[in-house]
Amino acid sequence: MRILITGGAGFIGSHLCDALVASGHSVLALDDFSTGRHENIAHLEGHALFSLVSADIGDEEIVRECVAAADRVFHLASAVGVRLIVEQPVRTIETIVHGTSVVLEACARYRRPVLITSTSEVYGKSSKVPFSEEDDLVIGPSTKRRWGYAVSKALDEFLAMAYWHHSRMPVIVVRLFNTVGPRQTGQYGMVVPRFVQQALRGEPLTVYGDGTQTRCFCHVKDVVQALVRLMDYPAARGQVFNIGNAEEISIRQLAERVIALTGSISAIRMVPFEEAYGPDFEDMQRRVPDLSKIQKAIGYAPRHTLDDIIRDMIAYYAEKRGPHALYQAG
């Protein structure tokens, strides 16, 4: 089977490329390398089952050609990370909304099954925890840049569901909850890689806000397995699924866990949100997925614990830094 992955050189996209190629599928990755990195897929170049197109997701002609040549489409191309979202709000909204519109139009034309990756951010300021797929979405005001990402992703979902209801175009939407693993960078605000890199350097771990806000982190391998299995599950079409891990931890506790697992001499430094992201930033206190729907559909159960995730990130960055990366541990 020939599969198109938009955002294929990104963190999650590259792991999906690996998994599908390993399963014997022919994979075409489309990426403009705005946030994706060539090093993520360099090991696949030259492989008989892998090909790469470097192009913008908004290029309608190229997207149509790629979709026409594919049997299935995974649409992962998107702006990523809180920092990028806050610092480049126009690019964020335009990339997400226009890119998804182009992909869905092409998939509708050629009747290709497509999986759209959305985000737990769409739940916004909801205080009903854990978040279920049928819950109301509680978004903050348009004057707060943070919510532009959530609204853009929610619009992607509404557009995908509109195609489903209009013509039964085979589309699946997934909401990802803090996916983490090797190849992820802290460049755009991702907390686990940022903490791990700071700890390995013996620098203070910067915790934004008061550190009591909680998150749940899911290993990229668990996410990729779920994406593939949902695409293979015809009853998933026309539906929305959470993908994540329900193991909840505060950001302060996460920093402490990273320090312990690296054996680092790092301290913890608290940084106000307004210093990190500007005066109009808002955050949600908890973000926990209800996984009952995906568990019932495909038997999904994440296999990797938070400690597994942190250890994998430590190993990844230690290897990139060289043999003295763990000097803090003695």
C-alpha positions as CSV (number, residue, x, y, z in Angstrom):
1,M,0.0,0.0,0.0
2,R,1.2,3.5,-0.8
3,I,0.8,6.0,2.0
4,L,1.2,9.8,2.1
5,I,2.3,11.4,5.3
6,T,2.2,15.2,5.4
7,G,4.7,16.5,7.9
8,G,6.6,13.3,7.4
9,A,10.0,14.9,8.5
10,G,8.5,16.1,11.7
11,F,8.8,14.4,15.1
12,I,5.7,12.2,15.0
13,G,5.6,12.0,11.2
14,S,9.1,10.6,10.9
15,H,8.3,7.8,13.5
16,L,5.2,7.0,11.5
17,C,7.3,6.8,8.3
18,D,9.6,4.3,10.1
19,A,6.7,2.1,11.3
20,L,5.0,2.0,7.9
21,V,8.2,1.3,6.0
22,A,9.1,-1.4,8.5
23,S,5.6,-3.0,7.8
24,G,6.3,-3.1,4.1
25,H,4.3,-0.1,2.9
26,S,5.5,2.4,0.4
27,V,5.7,5.8,2.0
28,L,5.7,9.3,0.5
29,A,6.6,12.0,3.0
30,L,5.6,15.6,2.2
31,D,7.4,18.3,4.3
32,D,8.5,21.9,3.8
33,F,11.1,21.6,6.7
34,S,9.7,24.7,8.5
35,T,9.6,22.7,11.7
36,G,10.5,19.2,10.4
37,R,14.1,18.2,10.1
38,H,15.9,16.3,7.5
39,E,17.9,14.4,10.1
40,N,14.6,12.8,11.2
41,I,14.3,10.9,7.9
42,A,17.8,10.9,6.6
43,H,18.2,7.2,7.4
44,L,15.2,6.4,5.1
45,E,16.5,8.3,2.0
46,G,17.5,5.7,-0.6
47,H,15.2,3.1,0.8
48,A,13.2,1.5,-1.9
49,L,9.9,2.0,0.0
50,F,10.5,5.7,0.9
51,S,10.3,8.9,-1.1
52,L,10.3,12.6,-0.1
53,V,8.7,15.7,-1.6
54,S,9.9,19.0,-0.2
55,A,6.9,21.4,-0.6
56,D,4.5,23.6,1.3
57,I,1.3,22.0,2.4
58,G,-0.5,24.9,0.9
59,D,0.7,24.1,-2.6
60,E,-2.6,22.7,-4.0
61,E,-1.2,21.2,-7.2
62,I,1.6,19.3,-5.4
63,V,-0.7,18.1,-2.7
64,R,-3.2,16.9,-5.3
65,E,-0.5,14.9,-7.1
66,C,0.7,13.3,-3.9
67,V,-2.8,12.4,-2.8
68,A,-3.7,11.0,-6.2
69,A,-0.6,8.7,-6.0
70,A,-1.5,7.4,-2.5
71,D,-3.9,4.8,-1.2
72,R,-4.2,6.5,2.3
73,V,-3.2,9.8,3.8
74,F,-2.0,10.8,7.3
75,H,-2.2,14.5,7.7
76,L,0.3,15.6,10.3
77,A,1.7,18.8,8.8
78,S,1.0,21.7,11.3
79,A,2.5,24.5,13.3
80,V,3.7,23.0,16.6
81,G,4.6,24.1,20.1
82,V,3.3,26.8,22.4
83,R,6.2,29.2,21.7
84,L,5.7,29.1,18.0
85,I,2.0,29.5,18.4
86,V,2.5,32.6,20.6
87,E,5.3,34.2,18.6
88,Q,3.9,33.5,15.1
89,P,0.1,33.5,15.4
90,V,-0.6,34.5,11.8
91,R,1.6,31.7,10.4
92,T,0.0,29.3,12.9
93,I,-3.5,29.9,11.9
94,E,-2.9,30.1,8.1
95,T,-0.7,26.9,8.0
96,I,-3.2,24.9,10.0
97,V,-6.5,26.0,8.4
98,H,-5.4,26.4,4.8
99,G,-3.2,23.3,4.8
100,T,-5.9,21.0,6.1
101,S,-8.4,22.5,3.7
102,V,-6.1,21.7,0.8
103,V,-5.5,18.1,2.0
104,L,-9.2,17.4,2.6
105,E,-10.2,18.8,-0.8
106,A,-7.7,16.6,-2.5
107,C,-8.7,13.5,-0.5
108,A,-12.3,14.2,-1.3
109,R,-11.5,14.5,-5.0
110,Y,-9.7,11.1,-5.1
111,R,-11.7,9.5,-2.3
112,R,-8.7,8.7,-0.2
113,P,-9.1,7.7,3.4
114,V,-7.4,10.4,5.6
115,L,-6.5,10.7,9.2
116,I,-6.3,14.3,10.6
117,T,-4.2,15.0,13.7
118,S,-5.8,17.5,16.0
119,T,-4.8,18.3,19.6
120,S,-5.9,18.3,23.2
121,E,-5.7,22.1,23.0
122,V,-9.2,22.1,21.5
123,Y,-10.6,21.3,25.0
124,G,-9.4,24.8,26.0
125,K,-10.3,26.0,29.4
126,S,-12.7,23.1,30.2
127,S,-12.6,22.0,33.8
128,K,-14.4,18.7,33.2
129,V,-11.6,16.2,33.6
130,P,-10.8,13.7,32.1
131,F,-11.6,15.2,28.6
132,S,-14.0,13.1,26.6
133,E,-14.5,13.4,22.8
134,E,-18.1,14.4,23.2
135,D,-17.4,17.2,25.8
136,D,-18.0,20.9,25.1
137,L,-15.0,22.8,23.9
138,V,-14.4,25.9,26.1
139,I,-12.1,28.3,24.2
140,G,-10.7,31.5,25.7
141,P,-11.1,35.0,24.1
142,S,-9.7,35.9,20.7
143,T,-7.5,38.6,22.3
144,K,-5.4,35.8,23.8
145,R,-3.0,34.4,21.1
146,R,-2.8,31.0,22.8
147,W,-6.3,30.1,21.7
148,G,-5.7,30.8,18.0
149,Y,-4.1,27.3,17.8
150,A,-7.0,25.6,19.5
151,V,-9.6,27.3,17.4
152,S,-7.7,26.6,14.2
153,K,-7.5,22.9,15.1
154,A,-11.1,22.8,16.0
155,L,-12.0,24.3,12.6
156,D,-10.0,21.5,11.0
157,E,-12.1,19.0,12.9
158,F,-15.4,20.7,11.9
159,L,-14.2,20.8,8.2
160,A,-13.3,17.1,8.4
161,M,-16.6,16.1,9.9
162,A,-18.4,18.3,7.3
163,Y,-16.8,16.2,4.5
164,W,-17.9,13.0,6.3
165,H,-21.5,14.1,6.7
166,H,-21.7,15.6,3.2
167,S,-20.3,12.7,1.2
168,R,-19.1,10.0,3.7
169,M,-15.6,10.8,2.7
170,P,-13.5,8.4,4.9
171,V,-11.9,10.7,7.5
172,I,-10.8,10.1,11.1
173,V,-9.8,12.8,13.6
174,V,-7.4,12.2,16.5
175,R,-6.7,14.5,19.4
176,L,-3.1,14.1,20.6
177,F,-2.2,14.7,24.3
178,N,1.5,15.7,24.7
179,T,3.3,13.2,22.5
180,V,6.9,12.8,23.6
181,G,10.0,10.8,22.5
182,P,13.3,10.8,20.6
183,R,13.7,13.4,17.8
184,Q,11.5,15.9,19.6
185,T,13.1,19.2,20.3
186,G,12.5,21.9,22.9
187,Q,12.8,24.6,20.3
188,Y,9.1,25.5,20.4
189,G,8.4,25.1,24.1
190,M,8.0,21.3,24.4
191,V,8.6,20.7,28.1
192,V,10.1,17.3,28.4
193,P,12.9,17.7,25.8
194,R,13.6,21.2,27.3
195,F,13.9,19.8,30.8
196,V,16.1,16.9,29.8
197,Q,18.5,19.1,27.9
198,Q,18.7,21.5,30.7
199,A,19.4,18.7,33.2
200,L,22.1,17.2,31.1
201,R,23.8,20.5,30.9
202,G,23.5,21.1,34.6
203,E,21.4,24.2,34.0
204,P,18.3,25.2,36.0
205,L,15.1,23.6,34.8
206,T,12.7,26.4,34.0
207,V,9.2,25.7,35.2
208,Y,6.7,28.2,33.9
209,G,3.9,29.5,36.2
210,D,3.6,28.0,39.7
211,G,4.3,24.4,38.5
212,T,1.1,23.0,39.8
213,Q,-0.5,22.7,36.3
214,T,-0.7,19.0,35.3
215,R,-0.2,17.2,32.1
216,C,-0.2,13.6,30.7
217,F,2.6,12.5,28.4
218,C,2.5,9.7,25.8
219,H,5.4,8.0,24.1
220,V,5.5,8.5,20.3
221,K,5.7,4.8,19.7
222,D,2.3,4.3,21.5
223,V,0.8,7.2,19.4
224,V,2.1,5.8,16.1
225,Q,0.7,2.4,16.8
226,A,-2.7,3.9,17.6
227,L,-2.6,6.0,14.3
228,V,-1.9,2.9,12.2
229,R,-4.5,0.8,14.0
230,L,-7.2,3.5,13.7
231,M,-6.6,3.8,10.0
232,D,-7.0,0.1,9.6
233,Y,-10.3,0.2,11.6
234,P,-13.2,1.1,9.2
235,A,-15.6,1.9,12.0
236,A,-13.3,4.7,13.1
237,R,-14.3,6.8,10.1
238,G,-16.4,9.8,10.8
239,Q,-15.3,9.8,14.5
240,V,-12.9,11.7,16.8
241,F,-10.5,9.9,19.2
242,N,-8.3,10.9,22.0
243,I,-4.8,9.4,21.9
244,G,-2.6,9.8,25.0
245,N,-1.7,8.4,28.4
246,A,-3.8,9.1,31.5
247,E,-0.7,9.1,33.9
248,E,-1.0,12.7,35.3
249,I,1.9,14.7,36.8
250,S,2.5,18.3,37.7
251,I,5.1,20.3,35.8
252,R,7.0,20.8,39.0
253,Q,7.0,17.1,39.7
254,L,8.1,16.4,36.2
255,A,11.1,18.6,36.6
256,E,12.0,16.8,39.8
257,R,11.6,13.4,38.0
258,V,13.9,14.5,35.2
259,I,16.5,15.7,37.7
260,A,16.3,12.4,39.6
261,L,16.6,10.2,36.4
262,T,19.5,12.1,35.0
263,G,21.3,12.4,38.3
264,S,21.7,16.0,37.5
265,I,23.0,18.8,39.8
266,S,20.4,21.2,38.3
267,A,18.1,23.3,40.4
268,I,14.5,24.4,39.5
269,R,13.8,28.0,38.5
270,M,10.3,29.3,38.5
271,V,9.5,31.6,35.6
272,P,6.2,33.6,35.4
273,F,4.1,32.9,32.3
274,E,4.2,36.5,31.4
275,E,8.0,36.4,31.3
276,A,8.0,33.3,29.2
277,Y,5.2,34.0,26.7
278,G,4.1,37.6,27.2
279,P,1.4,39.4,29.2
280,D,-1.7,37.9,27.5
281,F,-0.8,34.3,27.9
282,E,-3.4,31.8,29.4
283,D,-2.9,28.2,30.4
284,M,-5.1,25.3,31.4
285,Q,-4.6,23.8,34.9
286,R,-5.2,20.1,33.9
287,R,-5.2,18.2,30.6
288,V,-6.1,14.5,31.1
289,P,-7.6,12.3,28.3
290,D,-10.5,10.0,28.7
291,L,-9.2,7.0,26.7
292,S,-12.3,4.7,27.0
293,K,-13.4,5.3,23.4
294,I,-10.2,4.3,21.7
295,Q,-9.7,1.5,24.2
296,K,-13.1,0.1,23.1
297,A,-12.5,0.7,19.4
298,I,-9.0,-0.8,19.0
299,G,-8.0,-2.1,22.4
300,Y,-5.6,0.8,22.8
301,A,-3.5,0.8,26.0
302,P,-0.2,2.8,26.2
303,R,2.7,0.5,27.0
304,H,5.3,3.2,28.0
305,T,5.3,4.9,31.4
306,L,6.4,8.4,32.0
307,D,9.8,7.1,33.3
308,D,10.2,5.1,30.1
309,I,9.6,8.3,28.1
310,I,12.1,10.3,30.2
311,R,14.8,7.6,30.0
312,D,14.4,7.4,26.2
313,M,14.7,11.2,26.0
314,I,17.8,11.1,28.2
315,A,19.4,8.4,26.0
316,Y,18.6,10.3,22.8
317,Y,20.1,13.6,24.0
318,A,23.0,12.0,25.7
319,E,23.9,10.2,22.5
320,K,23.7,13.5,20.6
321,R,25.8,15.3,23.2
322,G,28.5,12.6,23.3
323,P,30.1,10.4,26.0
324,H,30.3,13.1,28.7
325,A,26.6,14.1,28.6
326,L,25.8,12.4,31.9
327,Y,28.7,13.9,33.8
328,Q,26.4,15.2,36.5
329,A,25.7,11.7,37.6
330,G,29.4,11.0,38.3
